[in-house]
Amino acid sequence: MLDFSSLPMGATLLAPAHLHPLIRQKLLQTTHGLLGLRLYTLNGYLSAQSLEDAPSEASILFAYRERIKQLSSSLHIYQEAALTSVFLKECMQCLDDLKIWQIPLSVLSEQEEAHAERKTILTALYPIETQGDLIVKAIREIAHKDAHMVYIYDAFFTPQQQQLVNLLVRQGATLLQDEEIPHERKFYHAVNKRQEIEGCAQYILRHEMKAEDVAITLADTSYIPILKQIFNRYHIPYTNLVASAASSIIVKRAHMLLNYYLQPTQEHLLACLDCGIFHEETLSSLLQYLQIYQKDFFQPFDHLQTLSTTSHILNETDVAKLKEIEERAEIARQHIAEQLRPLMHPASYEEMLLTVLKLLKNSLGNDMQQSAVLQDVMNVINEVYPYIKEKDDITFLLQLLADITVHSTIHQLQGVSVTSLKQGSCTRKHHFLLGATQNQYPAFMAKRGIFDEHYYETLPYPSMEHRYQLHLKQLRKLLNRSQHLYISYPLGTYEGKSLEAALEIEQMFDERAKPYPLQEMYEKADIALTITSQTAHALFVRNQQIKGSISSIERYVKCPFSYFLRYGLGIREPMKLGFADSYMGTLSHYLLETLTKQQGKAYTSVCETTLTALIDKEIDALQEVFSDMRTRLQILRIRIESSMMQTLRRLASFEEHSHFQPWQQEREFQYEIPVTSDVTLALHGFIDRLDVYDDILCILDYKSSAKTLSETKVFAAMQLQLLTYSIVMAKLEQKEIMGAYYLSLKNENIPHPAGKLSRRKPVTYTPIEKADLQDAIIKTHRIHGWTMYPNVSLLDDEGTHVSGVRCNKDQLIKASKLYDLHSIERWFTSIYQQLAKRMLDGDIVIEPSEDACLYCDFHAICRFHGMPFERKAMVETDDSLYRKGEDEDA
């Protein structure tokens, strides 16, 4: 950087704002420091010369809007667009250009109707004072002043700024320029921007460059987060001077409150409650409650407290949770409603805006940045308040508030300086330009929008070619200041889209770019999660037992870490808000359970009136809880009645050809397996349905969709449920087990062609008979599972209702495979013991099986994004899996 020690006392130094911290640091190292020196930006210097404060952009745009309203009836092309903030900002920019470049309105084109209408608009808005008027006044003042004590740092200048610099130099100002020095140039490329930054960091370290001697210019400011990450990892100190403007939470809160005032809907209310305006202790319960129920926020929440009916679909725990949520929500509602009432029913716009500002102020913590933003919001509201006369003005105010942002501040100057292409960089020994692709370099911005380059061509304004050449000249000036210049670009994006170097950059070099010398230094992170055996015992063992359901054990198999979170740490999945889709399946289960309990084998012939009465009772109970969902529940009532009648009709055929009778529903069981000398695995559960014939049991498990039992999944411990039921019931009831089967309650779609066409001569057409359709329905809805008793005709004397069972050529009903329950029990005991010992050893590895993450509520904790892990057989089976002699019969 230039030596500022020679600047005289009383001098004024003009430099870009982002370089002020570096200049101050440099000046503090001199004898006089900052004593007697004034440091300005160009715009700041102009404001000081005019001795007037420029009107704010918000007040200018509101004044423009008022003037346009008077013209709107005479406008045809721009009548709607002319009142938007985007259009008015373009008008303001164009008018500033006209004023600064002293272009009279008389030269504006009127050849086309659109041009004439634009001239009418600009003529009407011209008298309203803008920043351009103050710049013109300041330039006139400067033209009559001596500027010998003004020093200008030769940075990146726009055409307007260059015009001012030229004027100051003519008045005696000194342009502080770095000499263009002979320098070394290198041109590199990398696979993507991450590797490009990685290559830059390694290059700095490999060549032992002092961080204070390095400047980095980013052609693409999206590099900043990656640069921070990589430079922090390599411990390279840096200072980010890129001017970044982030959206402010205060502005978002102002938007939420004003939107709620304009449209007091529940959606806007939820947005207000969820953005940090209010800090009630029970606010989370209020948010949950409002996501479930559509309620008048200014009326008490109490409908669940008087709940009288009970439901078999909603369990007592769910109802108790909903009541607790309502109680806590009411506490928060009372406090917040009191604060929002002045916003909803204000006596004037002034009272409404004061309420908004009060709520914003109360939402602040100790964040000084956000306090500054709140002050900006207050300033804008104060400046435009005289213009606010109707709700449309509030909508326009919202557009202007969106422009208020939080600007980053520099807390410490250190190491490498990082700037953007348009800012330019300070002069240092080594200069890196990153991201020099055709999309990002030279980043010349042509005029766009309503007043585009085509429009400016009709004006005595610097041509696009002139401005483009000036832009390139400014960039060359910045690139030629360092002894060593390194330019690089990425070959592609992360998505694989190819990128090319900017043509202007390629013309600087005689050779093509070389790959960045990048050294791979990555080591695979081994994240094998385990806990000690003592911790595992403390978490999983209670009274010398590992207690759980078969589903919980299957959960451990699918993902040990998920099991650890749920059953070890006791983290419960969040309650499903509102009416869960699973309620329909639960209702179907309940209906079949009730009908088989009341009607026995005749349950399939139940009359529609009885079924409707059962459904109505449950739907009415749900309506009392979910009072806002009456329409949806009525649709559900019709759907479940129609679906259940279809299910009963097809099950009638199954019951007709089965000798078994429904015996027990929701049969509870306990089953213990020894694991170690002092720990047992205690399984507990409920079996949906047990059918019986003499001393033979058949186990049926209701499912909401079709499911099959796979040997691969069974012995990989992925499907333990049905066969464990079989083992337990054989022991408890001392009966033979016919088999264990999944019974799907879903009515599958059946293709129903009108007939079959034979193309062989003679061409024939055979219509599909009703009996053929019935056969297709039965085949599609067969029960699936494992058969273990030879005389399977007792379960299906037709051989069409059970998968794997058929009528052979001798007209005998046989199963294709008969499984041996004693062998299965031996292997299952080994599987359960292995799984329990893994738990006791503290194995909680994150190795989910396929689809384990699909519906897991804990994915936000483990954040696993790898490939699923294949589950292999935990035991080695043999031919004893099948009952001897039965394969030949089948």
TAWOHU-V172780 format. One record per residue. SS is DSSP state (a for helix, b for strand, c for the rest). Layout:
<<SS> <SS>>
//
This chain:
<<c> <c> <c> <c> <c> <c> <c> <c> <c> <c> <c> <b> <b> <b> <c> <c> <a> <a> <a> <a> <a> <a> <a> <a> <a> <a> <a> <a> <c> <c> <c> <c> <c> <c> <c> <c> <c> <b> <b> <b> <c> <a> <a> <a> <a> <a> <a> <a> <a> <a> <c> <c> <c> <c> <c> <c> <a> <a> <a> <a> <a> <a> <a> <a> <a> <a> <a> <a> <a> <a> <a> <a> <a> <a> <c> <c> <c> <c> <c> <c> <a> <a> <a> <c> <a> <a> <a> <a> <a> <a> <a> <a> <a> <a> <a> <a> <a> <a> <a> <a> <c> <c> <c> <c> <a> <a> <a> <c> <c> <c> <c> <c> <a> <a> <a> <a> <a> <a> <a> <a> <a> <a> <a> <a> <a> <c> <c> <c> <c> <c> <a> <a> <a> <a> <a> <a> <a> <a> <a> <a> <a> <a> <c> <c> <c> <c> <c> <c> <c> <b> <b> <b> <b> <c> <c> <c> <c> <c> <a> <a> <a> <a> <a> <a> <a> <a> <a> <a> <a> <a> <c> <c> <c> <b> <b> <b> <c> <c> <c> <c> <c> <c> <c> <b> <b> <b> <b> <b> <b> <b> <c> <c> <a> <a> <a> <a> <a> <a> <a> <a> <a> <a> <a> <a> <a> <a> <c> <c> <c> <c> <a> <a> <a> <b> <b> <b> <b> <b> <c> <c> <a> <a> <a> <a> <a> <a> <a> <a> <a> <a> <a> <a> <a> <c> <c> <c> <c> <b> <b> <b> <c> <c> <c> <c> <b> <b> <b> <c> <a> <a> <a> <a> <a> <a> <a> <a> <a> <a> <a> <a> <a> <a> <c> <c> <c> <a> <a> <a> <a> <a> <a> <a> <a> <c> <c> <c> <c> <c> <c> <c> <c> <c> <a> <a> <a> <a> <a> <a> <a> <a> <a> <a> <c> <c> <c> <c> <c> <c> <c> <c> <c> <c> <c> <c> <c> <c> <c> <c> <c> <c> <c> <c> <c> <c> <c> <a> <a> <a> <a> <a> <a> <a> <a> <a> <a> <a> <a> <a> <a> <a> <a> <a> <a> <a> <a> <a> <a> <a> <a> <a> <a> <a> <a> <a> <c> <c> <c> <c> <a> <a> <a> <a> <a> <a> <a> <a> <a> <a> <a> <a> <a> <a> <a> <c> <c> <c> <c> <a> <a> <a> <a> <a> <a> <a> <a> <a> <a> <a> <a> <a> <a> <a> <a> <a> <a> <a> <a> <c> <c> <c> <a> <a> <a> <a> <a> <a> <a> <a> <a> <a> <a> <c> <c> <c> <b> <b> <b> <c> <c> <c> <c> <c> <c> <c> <c> <b> <b> <b> <b> <b> <c> <c> <c> <c> <c> <c> <c> <c> <c> <b> <b> <b> <b> <b> <c> <c> <b> <c> <c> <c> <c> <c> <c> <c> <c> <c> <c> <c> <c> <c> <c> <c> <a> <a> <a> <a> <c> <c> <c> <c> <c> <c> <c> <a> <a> <a> <a> <a> <a> <a> <a> <a> <a> <a> <a> <a> <a> <a> <a> <c> <c> <c> <c> <b> <b> <b> <b> <b> <b> <b> <c> <b> <c> <c> <c> <c> <c> <b> <c> <c> <b> <c> <a> <a> <a> <a> <c> <c> <c> <c> <c> <c> <c> <b> <b> <c> <c> <c> <c> <c> <c> <c> <c> <c> <c> <c> <c> <c> <c> <b> <c> <c> <a> <a> <a> <a> <a> <a> <a> <a> <c> <b> <c> <c> <b> <b> <b> <b> <c> <a> <a> <a> <a> <a> <a> <a> <a> <a> <c> <a> <a> <a> <a> <a> <a> <a> <a> <a> <c> <c> <c> <c> <c> <c> <c> <c> <c> <c> <c> <c> <c> <a> <a> <a> <a> <a> <a> <a> <a> <a> <a> <a> <a> <a> <a> <a> <a> <a> <a> <a> <a> <a> <a> <a> <a> <c> <c> <a> <a> <a> <a> <a> <a> <a> <a> <a> <a> <a> <a> <a> <a> <a> <a> <a> <a> <c> <a> <a> <a> <a> <a> <a> <a> <a> <a> <a> <a> <a> <a> <a> <a> <a> <a> <a> <a> <a> <a> <a> <a> <a> <a> <a> <a> <a> <a> <a> <c> <c> <c> <c> <b> <b> <b> <b> <b> <b> <b> <b> <b> <b> <b> <b> <b> <b> <c> <c> <c> <c> <c> <b> <b> <b> <b> <b> <b> <b> <b> <b> <b> <b> <b> <b> <b> <c> <c> <b> <b> <b> <b> <b> <b> <b> <b> <c> <c> <c> <c> <c> <c> <c> <a> <a> <a> <a> <a> <c> <c> <c> <c> <c> <a> <a> <a> <a> <a> <a> <a> <a> <a> <a> <a> <a> <a> <c> <c> <b> <b> <b> <b> <b> <b> <b> <b> <b> <c> <c> <c> <c> <c> <c> <c> <c> <c> <c> <b> <b> <b> <b> <c> <c> <c> <c> <c> <b> <b> <b> <b> <c> <c> <a> <a> <a> <a> <a> <a> <a> <a> <a> <a> <a> <c> <c> <b> <b> <b> <b> <b> <c> <c> <c> <c> <a> <a> <a> <c> <c> <c> <c> <c> <c> <c> <b> <c> <c> <b> <b> <b> <c> <c> <c> <c> <c> <b> <b> <b> <c> <c> <c> <b> <c> <a> <a> <a> <a> <a> <a> <a> <a> <a> <a> <a> <a> <a> <a> <a> <a> <a> <a> <a> <a> <c> <c> <b> <c> <c> <c> <c> <c> <c> <c> <c> <c> <c> <c> <c> <c> <c> <c> <a> <a> <a> <a> <c> <c> <c> <c> <c> <c> <c> <c> <c> <c> <c> <c> <c> <c> <c> <c> <a> <a> <a> <b> <c> <c> <c> <a> <a> <a> <a> <c>>
//
